[in-house]
Amino acid sequence: MTKYGRDDLTWDQLTEAGLEVLLECARRGDLIAYGDLNSELERRTGIPGFDFNRPDERAALGHLLWLIVERNRPETGMMISALVIYKGASDPGPGFFGLAADLGLLPRRPSADEKDEFWTKQVTGLHAHYANGG
Protein backbone atom coordinates (compact mmCIF):
# COMPACT_ATOMS: atom_id res chain seq x y z
CA MET A 1 0.00 0.00 0.00
CA THR A 2 1.26 3.49 -0.83
CA LYS A 3 1.47 6.04 1.98
CA TYR A 4 2.78 9.58 1.50
CA GLY A 5 3.72 8.62 -2.06
CA ARG A 6 6.01 5.77 -0.97
CA ASP A 7 5.31 2.04 -1.29
CA ASP A 8 5.81 -0.63 1.38
CA LEU A 9 9.24 -1.64 0.07
CA THR A 10 10.45 1.96 0.25
CA TRP A 11 9.11 2.33 3.80
CA ASP A 12 10.87 -0.91 4.80
CA GLN A 13 14.17 0.34 3.36
CA LEU A 14 13.81 3.71 5.08
CA THR A 15 12.84 2.07 8.37
CA GLU A 16 15.85 -0.25 8.35
CA ALA A 17 18.27 2.53 7.41
CA GLY A 18 16.70 4.96 9.88
CA LEU A 19 16.85 2.47 12.72
CA GLU A 20 20.52 1.80 11.98
CA VAL A 21 21.30 5.53 12.02
CA LEU A 22 19.52 5.96 15.36
CA LEU A 23 21.22 2.89 16.84
CA GLU A 24 24.58 4.36 15.87
CA CYS A 25 23.61 7.64 17.56
CA ALA A 26 22.49 5.80 20.68
CA ARG A 27 25.75 3.84 20.88
CA ARG A 28 27.74 7.09 20.60
CA GLY A 29 25.55 8.80 23.20
CA ASP A 30 24.52 11.30 20.55
CA LEU A 31 21.46 13.04 19.10
CA ILE A 32 20.72 13.82 15.44
CA ALA A 33 18.85 16.69 13.80
CA TYR A 34 15.89 15.96 11.54
CA GLY A 35 17.72 17.40 8.52
CA ASP A 36 20.85 15.36 9.21
CA LEU A 37 18.77 12.19 9.54
CA ASN A 38 17.08 13.04 6.25
CA SER A 39 20.44 13.52 4.50
CA GLU A 40 21.84 10.32 5.98
CA LEU A 41 18.81 8.31 4.84
CA GLU A 42 19.18 9.66 1.33
CA ARG A 43 22.91 8.85 1.32
CA ARG A 44 22.44 5.31 2.62
CA THR A 45 19.41 4.30 0.57
CA GLY A 46 19.56 6.42 -2.57
CA ILE A 47 15.88 7.19 -1.98
CA PRO A 48 15.03 10.90 -2.41
CA GLY A 49 14.87 12.70 0.93
CA PHE A 50 11.85 14.30 2.57
CA ASP A 51 11.05 17.88 1.51
CA PHE A 52 10.63 19.80 4.77
CA ASN A 53 9.06 22.72 2.89
CA ARG A 54 5.95 20.56 2.37
CA PRO A 55 3.65 19.71 5.31
CA ASP A 56 2.85 16.26 3.86
CA GLU A 57 6.56 15.46 3.64
CA ARG A 58 7.14 16.54 7.25
CA ALA A 59 4.25 14.24 8.17
CA ALA A 60 5.88 11.47 6.13
CA LEU A 61 9.08 11.75 8.19
CA GLY A 62 6.90 11.55 11.31
CA HIS A 63 5.38 8.37 9.91
CA LEU A 64 8.85 6.95 9.36
CA LEU A 65 9.84 7.72 12.95
CA TRP A 66 6.66 5.97 14.12
CA LEU A 67 7.66 2.89 12.07
CA ILE A 68 11.15 2.96 13.58
CA VAL A 69 9.77 3.21 17.13
CA GLU A 70 7.34 0.38 16.39
CA ARG A 71 10.23 -1.82 15.26
CA ASN A 72 12.63 -0.96 18.11
CA ARG A 73 10.36 -0.44 21.13
CA PRO A 74 9.78 -4.14 21.86
CA GLU A 75 13.54 -4.45 22.50
CA THR A 76 14.00 -1.39 24.71
CA GLY A 77 10.59 -0.27 25.90
CA MET A 78 11.69 3.21 24.83
CA MET A 79 11.10 5.54 21.89
CA ILE A 80 14.33 5.67 19.89
CA SER A 81 12.92 8.64 17.97
CA ALA A 82 13.75 10.69 21.10
CA LEU A 83 17.23 10.99 19.60
CA VAL A 84 15.92 13.11 16.71
CA ILE A 85 15.80 16.84 17.46
CA TYR A 86 15.49 20.21 15.76
CA LYS A 87 18.81 21.57 14.51
CA GLY A 88 20.12 24.21 16.88
CA ALA A 89 17.71 23.11 19.61
CA SER A 90 17.66 20.37 22.15
CA ASP A 91 14.20 18.93 21.83
CA PRO A 92 12.12 16.79 19.49
CA GLY A 93 9.12 17.89 17.48
CA PRO A 94 5.49 17.74 18.63
CA GLY A 95 4.96 14.44 16.81
CA PHE A 96 7.27 12.74 19.31
CA PHE A 97 5.04 13.74 22.20
CA GLY A 98 1.89 12.88 20.22
CA LEU A 99 3.19 9.37 19.63
CA ALA A 100 4.14 9.07 23.30
CA ALA A 101 0.56 9.98 24.21
CA ASP A 102 -0.80 7.50 21.64
CA LEU A 103 1.35 4.80 23.25
CA GLY A 104 0.04 5.73 26.72
CA LEU A 105 3.45 6.96 27.88
CA LEU A 106 2.36 10.58 28.37
CA PRO A 107 -0.98 12.22 29.09
CA ARG A 108 -2.86 13.70 26.10
CA ARG A 109 -1.99 17.26 27.16
CA PRO A 110 1.28 17.03 29.06
CA SER A 111 2.79 20.06 30.73
CA ALA A 112 6.12 21.43 29.51
CA ASP A 113 7.78 19.87 32.56
CA GLU A 114 6.20 16.47 31.86
CA LYS A 115 7.39 16.62 28.26
CA ASP A 116 10.91 17.62 29.24
CA GLU A 117 11.16 14.96 31.94
CA PHE A 118 9.81 12.24 29.65
CA TRP A 119 12.12 13.17 26.77
CA THR A 120 15.17 13.37 29.05
CA LYS A 121 14.43 9.92 30.51
CA GLN A 122 14.02 8.46 27.03
CA VAL A 123 17.34 9.89 25.81
CA THR A 124 19.35 8.92 28.90
CA GLY A 125 17.73 5.48 28.95
CA LEU A 126 18.53 4.84 25.29
CA HIS A 127 22.12 6.04 25.67
CA ALA A 128 22.62 3.82 28.73
CA HIS A 129 21.01 0.79 27.08
CA TYR A 130 23.10 0.98 23.92
CA ALA A 131 26.32 2.04 25.66
CA ASN A 132 26.18 -1.32 27.41
CA GLY A 133 26.07 -3.25 24.15
CA GLY A 134 22.27 -3.35 23.92
N, CA, C and O atoms as a GROMACS GRO file, in nm:
protein
  536
    1MET      N    1   0.084  -0.117   0.000
    1MET     CA    2   0.000   0.000   0.000
    1MET      C    3   0.089   0.125   0.000
    1MET      O    4   0.193   0.128   0.067
    2THR      N    5   0.050   0.225  -0.074
    2THR     CA    6   0.126   0.349  -0.083
    2THR      C    7   0.080   0.446   0.025
    2THR      O    8  -0.040   0.468   0.044
    3LYS      N    9   0.176   0.503   0.096
    3LYS     CA   10   0.147   0.604   0.198
    3LYS      C   11   0.246   0.718   0.179
    3LYS      O   12   0.366   0.695   0.168
    4TYR      N   13   0.195   0.839   0.174
    4TYR     CA   14   0.278   0.957   0.150
    4TYR      C   15   0.362   0.941   0.023
    4TYR      O   16   0.476   0.987   0.018
    5GLY      N   17   0.305   0.877  -0.078
    5GLY     CA   18   0.372   0.862  -0.206
    5GLY      C   19   0.486   0.761  -0.208
    5GLY      O   20   0.564   0.758  -0.303
    6ARG      N   21   0.496   0.678  -0.105
    6ARG     CA   22   0.601   0.577  -0.097
    6ARG      C   23   0.537   0.440  -0.075
    6ARG      O   24   0.442   0.427   0.003
    7ASP      N   25   0.588   0.338  -0.143
    7ASP     CA   26   0.532   0.204  -0.129
    7ASP      C   27   0.592   0.132  -0.009
    7ASP      O   28   0.684   0.181   0.055
    8ASP      N   29   0.537   0.014   0.021
    8ASP     CA   30   0.581  -0.063   0.138
    8ASP      C   31   0.730  -0.096   0.134
    8ASP      O   32   0.796  -0.089   0.238
    9LEU      N   33   0.782  -0.131   0.018
    9LEU     CA   34   0.924  -0.164   0.007
    9LEU      C   35   1.010  -0.043   0.042
    9LEU      O   36   1.111  -0.055   0.112
   10THR      N   37   0.970   0.073  -0.006
   10THR     CA   38   1.045   0.196   0.025
   10THR      C   39   1.040   0.225   0.174
   10THR      O   40   1.142   0.259   0.234
   11TRP      N   41   0.922   0.211   0.235
   11TRP     CA   42   0.911   0.233   0.380
   11TRP      C   43   0.998   0.134   0.457
   11TRP      O   44   1.063   0.171   0.555
   12ASP      N   45   1.001   0.008   0.413
   12ASP     CA   46   1.087  -0.091   0.480
   12ASP      C   47   1.233  -0.052   0.471
   12ASP      O   48   1.307  -0.062   0.570
   13GLN      N   49   1.277  -0.007   0.353
   13GLN     CA   50   1.417   0.034   0.336
   13GLN      C   51   1.449   0.154   0.424
   13GLN      O   52   1.554   0.158   0.488
   14LEU      N   53   1.360   0.252   0.426
   14LEU     CA   54   1.381   0.371   0.508
   14LEU      C   55   1.380   0.337   0.656
   14LEU      O   56   1.458   0.393   0.734
   15THR      N   57   1.291   0.246   0.696
   15THR     CA   58   1.284   0.207   0.837
   15THR      C   59   1.412   0.138   0.881
   15THR      O   60   1.467   0.170   0.986
   16GLU      N   61   1.460   0.045   0.801
   16GLU     CA   62   1.585  -0.025   0.835
   16GLU      C   63   1.702   0.072   0.844
   16GLU      O   64   1.778   0.070   0.941
   17ALA      N   65   1.716   0.157   0.742
   17ALA     CA   66   1.827   0.253   0.741
   17ALA      C   67   1.813   0.353   0.856
   17ALA      O   68   1.912   0.385   0.921
   18GLY      N   69   1.692   0.401   0.880
   18GLY     CA   70   1.670   0.496   0.988
   18GLY      C   71   1.699   0.436   1.124
   18GLY      O   72   1.759   0.501   1.210
   19LEU      N   73   1.657   0.313   1.145
   19LEU     CA   74   1.685   0.247   1.272
   19LEU      C   75   1.835   0.232   1.291
   19LEU      O   76   1.886   0.255   1.401
   20GLU      N   77   1.906   0.195   1.187
   20GLU     CA   78   2.052   0.180   1.198
   20GLU      C   79   2.118   0.313   1.233
   20GLU      O   80   2.209   0.317   1.316
   21VAL      N   81   2.075   0.421   1.170
   21VAL     CA   82   2.130   0.553   1.202
   21VAL      C   83   2.106   0.586   1.349
   21VAL      O   84   2.197   0.633   1.418
   22LEU      N   85   1.985   0.563   1.397
   22LEU     CA   86   1.952   0.596   1.536
   22LEU      C   87   2.024   0.505   1.634
   22LEU      O   88   2.062   0.549   1.743
   23LEU      N   89   2.044   0.378   1.598
   23LEU     CA   90   2.122   0.289   1.684
   23LEU      C   91   2.266   0.337   1.695
   23LEU      O   92   2.325   0.333   1.803
   24GLU      N   93   2.322   0.382   1.584
   24GLU     CA   94   2.458   0.436   1.587
   24GLU      C   95   2.465   0.559   1.677
   24GLU      O   96   2.560   0.574   1.754
   25CYS      N   97   2.366   0.646   1.668
   25CYS     CA   98   2.361   0.764   1.756
   25CYS      C   99   2.353   0.722   1.902
   25CYS      O  100   2.424   0.775   1.987
   26ALA      N  101   2.266   0.626   1.931
   26ALA     CA  102   2.250   0.580   2.068
   26ALA      C  103   2.380   0.522   2.123
   26ALA      O  104   2.416   0.549   2.238
   27ARG      N  105   2.449   0.444   2.043
   27ARG     CA  106   2.575   0.384   2.088
   27ARG      C  107   2.682   0.490   2.116
   27ARG      O  108   2.766   0.472   2.204
   28ARG      N  109   2.677   0.599   2.041
   28ARG     CA  110   2.774   0.709   2.060
   28ARG      C  111   2.729   0.804   2.170
   28ARG      O  112   2.805   0.893   2.209
   29GLY      N  113   2.608   0.787   2.222
   29GLY     CA  114   2.555   0.880   2.320
   29GLY      C  115   2.522   1.014   2.258
   29GLY      O  116   2.542   1.119   2.319
   30ASP      N  117   2.471   1.010   2.135
   30ASP     CA  118   2.452   1.130   2.055
   30ASP      C  119   2.305   1.152   2.022
   30ASP      O  120   2.220   1.066   2.047
   31LEU      N  121   2.276   1.269   1.965
   31LEU     CA  122   2.146   1.304   1.910
   31LEU      C  123   2.168   1.338   1.763
   31LEU      O  124   2.282   1.356   1.720
   32ILE      N  125   2.060   1.346   1.685
   32ILE     CA  126   2.072   1.382   1.544
   32ILE      C  127   1.957   1.475   1.506
   32ILE      O  128   1.844   1.456   1.550
   33ALA      N  129   1.987   1.576   1.426
   33ALA     CA  130   1.885   1.670   1.380
   33ALA      C  131   1.802   1.605   1.269
   33ALA      O  132   1.849   1.517   1.196
   34TYR      N  133   1.677   1.649   1.257
   34TYR     CA  134   1.589   1.596   1.154
   34TYR      C  135   1.653   1.606   1.015
   34TYR      O  136   1.651   1.510   0.939
   35GLY      N  137   1.710   1.721   0.983
   35GLY     CA  138   1.772   1.740   0.852
   35GLY      C  139   1.890   1.648   0.829
   35GLY      O  140   1.910   1.598   0.719
   36ASP      N  141   1.969   1.626   0.934
   36ASP     CA  142   2.085   1.536   0.922
   36ASP      C  143   2.039   1.391   0.904
   36ASP      O  144   2.100   1.316   0.827
   37LEU      N  145   1.933   1.353   0.974
   37LEU     CA  146   1.877   1.219   0.954
   37LEU      C  147   1.828   1.205   0.811
   37LEU      O  148   1.852   1.103   0.746
   38ASN      N  149   1.759   1.306   0.762
   38ASN     CA  150   1.708   1.304   0.625
   38ASN      C  151   1.822   1.286   0.525
   38ASN      O  152   1.812   1.204   0.434
   39SER      N  153   1.929   1.362   0.541
   39SER     CA  154   2.045   1.352   0.450
   39SER      C  155   2.110   1.215   0.459
   39SER      O  156   2.148   1.157   0.357
   40GLU      N  157   2.121   1.163   0.579
   40GLU     CA  158   2.184   1.032   0.598
   40GLU      C  159   2.100   0.921   0.536
   40GLU      O  160   2.154   0.827   0.478
   41LEU      N  161   1.969   0.930   0.548
   41LEU     CA  162   1.881   0.831   0.484
   41LEU      C  163   1.897   0.834   0.333
   41LEU      O  164   1.904   0.729   0.269
   42GLU      N  165   1.902   0.953   0.277
   42GLU     CA  166   1.918   0.966   0.133
   42GLU      C  167   2.053   0.907   0.089
   42GLU      O  168   2.061   0.837  -0.011
   43ARG      N  169   2.158   0.936   0.166
   43ARG     CA  170   2.291   0.885   0.132
   43ARG      C  171   2.295   0.733   0.139
   43ARG      O  172   2.353   0.668   0.051
   44ARG      N  173   2.236   0.676   0.242
   44ARG     CA  174   2.244   0.531   0.262
   44ARG      C  175   2.154   0.451   0.169
   44ARG      O  176   2.189   0.340   0.129
   45THR      N  177   2.039   0.507   0.135
   45THR     CA  178   1.941   0.430   0.057
   45THR      C  179   1.934   0.470  -0.089
   45THR      O  180   1.890   0.391  -0.173
   46GLY      N  181   1.975   0.591  -0.121
   46GLY     CA  182   1.956   0.642  -0.257
   46GLY      C  183   1.813   0.687  -0.285
   46GLY      O  184   1.782   0.729  -0.396
   47ILE      N  185   1.727   0.677  -0.185
   47ILE     CA  186   1.588   0.719  -0.198
   47ILE      C  187   1.582   0.871  -0.175
   47ILE      O  188   1.642   0.920  -0.079
   48PRO      N  189   1.512   0.945  -0.260
   48PRO     CA  190   1.503   1.090  -0.241
   48PRO      C  191   1.457   1.125  -0.100
   48PRO      O  192   1.368   1.060  -0.044
   49GLY      N  193   1.518   1.228  -0.044
   49GLY     CA  194   1.486   1.270   0.093
   49GLY      C  195   1.350   1.335   0.104
   49GLY      O  196   1.282   1.360   0.005
   50PHE      N  197   1.311   1.362   0.227
   50PHE     CA  198   1.185   1.430   0.257
   50PHE      C  199   1.203   1.579   0.235
   50PHE      O  200   1.307   1.635   0.269
   51ASP      N  201   1.102   1.644   0.177
   51ASP     CA  202   1.105   1.788   0.151
   51ASP      C  203   1.038   1.859   0.268
   51ASP      O  204   0.915   1.861   0.277
   52PHE      N  205   1.117   1.917   0.356
   52PHE     CA  206   1.063   1.980   0.476
   52PHE      C  207   0.984   2.108   0.449
   52PHE      O  208   0.922   2.163   0.539
   53ASN      N  209   0.987   2.155   0.325
   53ASN     CA  210   0.906   2.272   0.289
   53ASN      C  211   0.759   2.234   0.267
   53ASN      O  212   0.673   2.321   0.258
   54ARG      N  213   0.731   2.105   0.260
   54ARG     CA  214   0.595   2.056   0.237
   54ARG      C  215   0.541   1.989   0.363
   54ARG      O  216   0.605   1.899   0.418
   55PRO      N  217   0.423   2.031   0.411
   55PRO     CA  218   0.365   1.971   0.530
   55PRO      C  219   0.346   1.819   0.520
   55PRO      O  220   0.367   1.747   0.617
   56ASP      N  221   0.306   1.770   0.401
   56ASP     CA  222   0.285   1.626   0.386
   56ASP      C  223   0.417   1.549   0.396
   56ASP      O  224   0.419   1.435   0.441
   57GLU      N  225   0.526   1.611   0.355
   57GLU     CA  226   0.656   1.546   0.364
   57GLU      C  227   0.709   1.547   0.508
   57GLU      O  228   0.775   1.452   0.551
   58ARG      N  229   0.679   1.653   0.582
   58ARG     CA  230   0.714   1.654   0.725
   58ARG      C  231   0.634   1.545   0.797
   58ARG      O  232   0.687   1.476   0.884
   59ALA      N  233   0.508   1.531   0.759
   59ALA     CA  234   0.425   1.424   0.817
   59ALA      C  235   0.479   1.287   0.779
   59ALA      O  236   0.472   1.194   0.859
   60ALA      N  237   0.532   1.274   0.658
   60ALA     CA  238   0.588   1.147   0.613
   60ALA      C  239   0.710   1.109   0.698
   60ALA      O  240   0.726   0.992   0.732
   61LEU      N  241   0.794   1.206   0.732
   61LEU     CA  242   0.908   1.176   0.819
   61LEU      C  243   0.857   1.134   0.957
   61LEU      O  244   0.914   1.044   1.019
   62GLY      N  245   0.751   1.197   1.004
   62GLY     CA  246   0.690   1.155   1.130
   62GLY      C  247   0.641   1.012   1.123
   62GLY      O  248   0.656   0.936   1.219
   63HIS      N  249   0.583   0.975   1.011
   63HIS     CA  250   0.538   0.837   0.991
   63HIS      C  251   0.656   0.741   0.996
   63HIS      O  252   0.648   0.635   1.057
   64LEU      N  253   0.766   0.779   0.932
   64LEU     CA  254   0.885   0.695   0.936
   64LEU      C  255   0.935   0.677   1.079
   64LEU      O  256   0.970   0.566   1.118
   65LEU      N  257   0.938   0.783   1.156
   65LEU     CA  258   0.984   0.772   1.295
   65LEU      C  259   0.891   0.682   1.375
   65LEU      O  260   0.937   0.607   1.462
   66TRP      N  261   0.760   0.688   1.347
   66TRP     CA  262   0.666   0.597   1.412
   66TRP      C  263   0.700   0.452   1.377
   66TRP      O  264   0.700   0.365   1.465
   67LEU      N  265   0.730   0.425   1.249
   67LEU     CA  266   0.766   0.289   1.207
   67LEU      C  267   0.893   0.242   1.277
   67LEU      O  268   0.904   0.126   1.317
   68ILE      N  269   0.989   0.331   1.292
   68ILE     CA  270   1.115   0.296   1.358
   68ILE      C  271   1.090   0.265   1.505
   68ILE      O  272   1.143   0.166   1.558
   69VAL      N  273   1.011   0.347   1.572
   69VAL     CA  274   0.977   0.321   1.713
   69VAL      C  275   0.905   0.188   1.725
   69VAL      O  276   0.936   0.108   1.814
   70GLU      N  277   0.811   0.163   1.636
   70GLU     CA  278   0.734   0.038   1.638
   70GLU      C  279   0.827  -0.083   1.627
   70GLU      O  280   0.804  -0.186   1.691
   71ARG      N  281   0.930  -0.072   1.546
   71ARG     CA  282   1.023  -0.182   1.526
   71ARG      C  283   1.117  -0.199   1.646
   71ARG      O  284   1.150  -0.312   1.682
   72ASN      N  285   1.161  -0.090   1.707
   72ASN     CA  286   1.263  -0.096   1.811
   72ASN      C  287   1.207  -0.105   1.953
   72ASN      O  288   1.272  -0.162   2.040
   73ARG      N  289   1.089  -0.053   1.977
   73ARG     CA  290   1.036  -0.044   2.113
   73ARG      C  291   1.021  -0.178   2.184
   73ARG      O  292   1.043  -0.184   2.305
   74PRO      N  293   0.986  -0.287   2.114
   74PRO     CA  294   0.978  -0.414   2.186
   74PRO      C  295   1.111  -0.455   2.252
   74PRO      O  296   1.112  -0.524   2.354
   75GLU      N  297   1.223  -0.412   2.193
   75GLU     CA  298   1.354  -0.445   2.250
   75GLU      C  299   1.388  -0.360   2.372
   75GLU      O  300   1.443  -0.410   2.470
   76THR      N  301   1.354  -0.231   2.367
   76THR     CA  302   1.400  -0.139   2.471
   76THR      C  303   1.290  -0.088   2.562
   76THR      O  304   1.318  -0.046   2.675
   77GLY      N  305   1.167  -0.090   2.516
   77GLY     CA  306   1.058  -0.027   2.590
   77GLY      C  307   1.061   0.125   2.578
   77GLY      O  308   0.982   0.194   2.642
   78MET      N  309   1.153   0.176   2.497
   78MET     CA  310   1.169   0.321   2.483
   78MET      C  311   1.144   0.364   2.339
   78MET      O  312   1.132   0.282   2.248
   79MET      N  313   1.136   0.495   2.321
   79MET     CA  314   1.110   0.554   2.189
   79MET      C  315   1.242   0.606   2.132
   79MET      O  316   1.288   0.714   2.169
   80ILE      N  317   1.303   0.529   2.043
   80ILE     CA  318   1.434   0.567   1.989
   80ILE      C  319   1.426   0.696   1.908
   80ILE      O  320   1.529   0.758   1.882
   81SER      N  321   1.307   0.737   1.868
   81SER     CA  322   1.292   0.864   1.797
   81SER      C  323   1.321   0.984   1.888
   81SER      O  324   1.330   1.097   1.839
   82ALA      N  325   1.336   0.962   2.018
   82ALA     CA  326   1.375   1.069   2.110
   82ALA      C  327   1.510   1.128   2.073
   82ALA      O  328   1.542   1.241   2.111
   83LEU      N  329   1.590   1.053   1.998
   83LEU     CA  330   1.723   1.099   1.960
   83LEU      C  331   1.722   1.198   1.845
   83LEU      O  332   1.826   1.253   1.809
   84VAL      N  333   1.604   1.220   1.785
   84VAL     CA  334   1.592   1.311   1.671
   84VAL      C  335   1.538   1.445   1.721
   84VAL      O  336   1.431   1.452   1.781
   85ILE      N  337   1.614   1.552   1.694
   85ILE     CA  338   1.580   1.684   1.746
   85ILE      C  339   1.587   1.789   1.635
   85ILE      O  340   1.636   1.764   1.525
   86TYR      N  341   1.535   1.907   1.667
   86TYR     CA  342   1.549   2.021   1.576
   86TYR      C  343   1.693   2.068   1.577
   86TYR      O  344   1.757   2.072   1.683
   87LYS      N  345   1.745   2.104   1.461
   87LYS     CA  346   1.881   2.157   1.451
   87LYS      C  347   1.889   2.288   1.530
   87LYS      O  348   1.803   2.375   1.517
   88GLY      N  349   1.993   2.300   1.610
   88GLY     CA  350   2.012   2.421   1.688
   88GLY      C  351   1.926   2.425   1.814
   88GLY      O  352   1.926   2.526   1.885
   89ALA      N  353   1.855   2.318   1.841
   89ALA     CA  354   1.771   2.311   1.961
   89ALA      C  355   1.803   2.180   2.033
   89ALA      O  356   1.885   2.101   1.986
   90SER      N  357   1.739   2.161   2.143
   90SER     CA  358   1.766   2.037   2.215
   90SER      C  359   1.636   1.966   2.251
   90SER      O  360   1.620   1.916   2.362
   91ASP      N  361   1.544   1.964   2.156
   91ASP     CA  362   1.420   1.893   2.183
   91ASP      C  363   1.360   1.840   2.053
   91ASP      O  364   1.388   1.891   1.945
   92PRO      N  365   1.277   1.738   2.066
   92PRO     CA  366   1.212   1.679   1.949
   92PRO      C  367   1.090   1.760   1.908
   92PRO      O  368   1.050   1.855   1.977
   93GLY      N  369   1.032   1.722   1.796
   93GLY     CA  370   0.912   1.789   1.748
   93GLY      C  371   0.787   1.742   1.821
   93GLY      O  372   0.792   1.647   1.899
   94PRO      N  373   0.674   1.808   1.795
   94PRO     CA  374   0.549   1.774   1.862
   94PRO      C  375   0.501   1.633   1.831
   94PRO      O  376   0.431   1.572   1.912
   95GLY      N  377   0.537   1.580   1.715
   95GLY     CA  378   0.496   1.444   1.681
   95GLY      C  379   0.551   1.340   1.777
   95GLY      O  380   0.487   1.237   1.801
   96PHE      N  381   0.669   1.366   1.832
   96PHE     CA  382   0.727   1.274   1.931
   96PHE      C  383   0.635   1.262   2.052
   96PHE      O  384   0.608   1.152   2.099
   97PHE      N  385   0.589   1.376   2.101
   97PHE     CA  386   0.504   1.374   2.220
   97PHE      C  387   0.364   1.321   2.187
   97PHE      O  388   0.300   1.259   2.272
   98GLY      N  389   0.317   1.345   2.065
   98GLY     CA  390   0.189   1.288   2.022
   98GLY      C  391   0.194   1.137   2.019
   98GLY      O  392   0.100   1.070   2.062
   99LEU      N  393   0.304   1.082   1.966
   99LEU     CA  394   0.319   0.937   1.963
   99LEU      C  395   0.330   0.881   2.105
   99LEU      O  396   0.273   0.777   2.135
  100ALA      N  397   0.403   0.952   2.191
  100ALA     CA  398   0.414   0.907   2.330
  100ALA      C  399   0.276   0.901   2.396
  100ALA      O  400   0.247   0.808   2.471
  101ALA      N  401   0.192   0.999   2.367
  101ALA     CA  402   0.056   0.997   2.421
  101ALA      C  403  -0.024   0.883   2.360
  101ALA      O  404  -0.099   0.815   2.431
  102ASP      N  405  -0.010   0.861   2.230
  102ASP     CA  406  -0.080   0.750   2.164
  102ASP      C  407  -0.040   0.616   2.224
  102ASP      O  408  -0.123   0.524   2.233
  103LEU      N  409   0.085   0.604   2.266
  103LEU     CA  410   0.135   0.480   2.325
  103LEU      C  411   0.103   0.470   2.475
  103LEU      O  412   0.136   0.370   2.538
  104GLY      N  413   0.039   0.573   2.530
  104GLY     CA  414   0.004   0.573   2.672
  104GLY      C  415   0.121   0.605   2.763
  104GLY      O  416   0.115   0.577   2.883
  105LEU      N  417   0.226   0.664   2.709
  105LEU     CA  418   0.345   0.696   2.788
  105LEU      C  419   0.341   0.837   2.846
  105LEU      O  420   0.416   0.869   2.938
  106LEU      N  421   0.255   0.920   2.792
  106LEU     CA  422   0.236   1.058   2.837
  106LEU      C  423   0.087   1.088   2.836
  106LEU      O  424   0.013   1.026   2.759
  107PRO      N  425   0.042   1.181   2.919
  107PRO     CA  426  -0.098   1.222   2.909
  107PRO      C  427  -0.124   1.294   2.776
  107PRO      O  428  -0.029   1.338   2.711
  108ARG      N  429  -0.250   1.306   2.737
  108ARG     CA  430  -0.286   1.370   2.610
  108ARG      C  431  -0.237   1.514   2.603
  108ARG      O  432  -0.192   1.559   2.498
  109ARG      N  433  -0.244   1.586   2.713
  109ARG     CA  434  -0.199   1.726   2.716
  109ARG      C  435  -0.094   1.743   2.826
  109ARG      O  436  -0.123   1.800   2.931
  110PRO      N  437   0.025   1.694   2.802
  110PRO     CA  438   0.128   1.703   2.906
  110PRO      C  439   0.176   1.847   2.924
  110PRO      O  440   0.175   1.927   2.831
  111SER      N  441   0.219   1.876   3.046
  111SER     CA  442   0.279   2.006   3.073
  111SER      C  443   0.419   2.011   3.011
  111SER      O  444   0.473   1.908   2.971
  112ALA      N  445   0.475   2.129   3.003
  112ALA     CA  446   0.612   2.143   2.951
  112ALA      C  447   0.709   2.063   3.036
  112ALA      O  448   0.801   2.000   2.983
  113ASP      N  449   0.690   2.064   3.167
  113ASP     CA  450   0.778   1.987   3.256
  113ASP      C  451   0.764   1.837   3.233
  113ASP      O  452   0.864   1.765   3.231
  114GLU      N  453   0.641   1.789   3.214
  114GLU     CA  454   0.620   1.647   3.186
  114GLU      C  455   0.687   1.606   3.056
  114GLU      O  456   0.750   1.500   3.047
  115LYS      N  457   0.674   1.691   2.954
  115LYS     CA  458   0.739   1.662   2.826
  115LYS      C  459   0.890   1.655   2.842
  115LYS      O  460   0.954   1.560   2.795
  116ASP      N  461   0.946   1.755   2.908
  116ASP     CA  462   1.091   1.762   2.924
  116ASP      C  463   1.143   1.643   3.004
  116ASP      O  464   1.244   1.583   2.967
  117GLU      N  465   1.074   1.609   3.112
  117GLU     CA  466   1.116   1.496   3.194
  117GLU      C  467   1.107   1.364   3.116
  117GLU      O  468   1.197   1.281   3.123
  118PHE      N  469   0.998   1.346   3.043
  118PHE     CA  470   0.981   1.224   2.965
  118PHE      C  471   1.090   1.212   2.859
  118PHE      O  472   1.153   1.107   2.846
  119TRP      N  473   1.112   1.320   2.783
  119TRP     CA  474   1.212   1.317   2.677
  119TRP      C  475   1.352   1.290   2.734
  119TRP      O  476   1.427   1.209   2.679
  120THR      N  477   1.385   1.357   2.843
  120THR     CA  478   1.517   1.337   2.905
  120THR      C  479   1.535   1.192   2.949
  120THR      O  480   1.642   1.134   2.928
  121LYS      N  481   1.434   1.133   3.009
  121LYS     CA  482   1.443   0.992   3.051
  121LYS      C  483   1.458   0.899   2.932
  121LYS      O  484   1.532   0.801   2.939
  122GLN      N  485   1.389   0.929   2.823
  122GLN     CA  486   1.402   0.846   2.703
  122GLN      C  487   1.545   0.852   2.649
  122GLN      O  488   1.605   0.749   2.620
  123VAL      N  489   1.599   0.973   2.636
  123VAL     CA  490   1.734   0.989   2.581
  123VAL      C  491   1.838   0.923   2.671
  123VAL      O  492   1.921   0.847   2.622
  124THR      N  493   1.834   0.951   2.800
  124THR     CA  494   1.935   0.892   2.890
  124THR      C  495   1.919   0.740   2.897
  124THR      O  496   2.018   0.668   2.905
  125GLY      N  497   1.796   0.692   2.894
  125GLY     CA  498   1.773   0.548   2.895
  125GLY      C  499   1.826   0.479   2.770
  125GLY      O  500   1.887   0.373   2.778
  126LEU      N  501   1.803   0.540   2.655
  126LEU     CA  502   1.853   0.484   2.529
  126LEU      C  503   2.006   0.485   2.526
  126LEU      O  504   2.068   0.386   2.488
  127HIS      N  505   2.066   0.597   2.565
  127HIS     CA  506   2.212   0.604   2.566
  127HIS      C  507   2.270   0.499   2.660
  127HIS      O  508   2.368   0.433   2.625
  128ALA      N  509   2.212   0.483   2.778
  128ALA     CA  510   2.262   0.382   2.873
  128ALA      C  511   2.244   0.241   2.818
  128ALA      O  512   2.335   0.159   2.828
  129HIS      N  513   2.129   0.213   2.761
  129HIS     CA  514   2.101   0.079   2.708
  129HIS      C  515   2.202   0.041   2.600
  129HIS      O  516   2.258  -0.068   2.602
  130TYR      N  517   2.223   0.131   2.506
  130TYR     CA  518   2.310   0.098   2.392
  130TYR      C  519   2.458   0.115   2.424
  130TYR      O  520   2.541   0.056   2.356
  131ALA      N  521   2.492   0.194   2.524
  131ALA     CA  522   2.632   0.204   2.566
  131ALA      C  523   2.679   0.072   2.626
  131ALA      O  524   2.798   0.041   2.623
  132ASN      N  525   2.586  -0.003   2.679
  132ASN     CA  526   2.618  -0.132   2.741
  132ASN      C  527   2.604  -0.248   2.644
  132ASN      O  528   2.586  -0.362   2.686
  133GLY      N  529   2.612  -0.219   2.515
  133GLY     CA  530   2.607  -0.325   2.415
  133GLY      C  531   2.468  -0.371   2.378
  133GLY      O  532   2.453  -0.472   2.310
  134GLY      N  533   2.365  -0.298   2.421
  134GLY     CA  534   2.227  -0.335   2.392
  134GLY      C  535   2.192  -0.325   2.248
  134GLY      O  536   2.079  -0.353   2.209
   0.00000   0.00000   0.00000
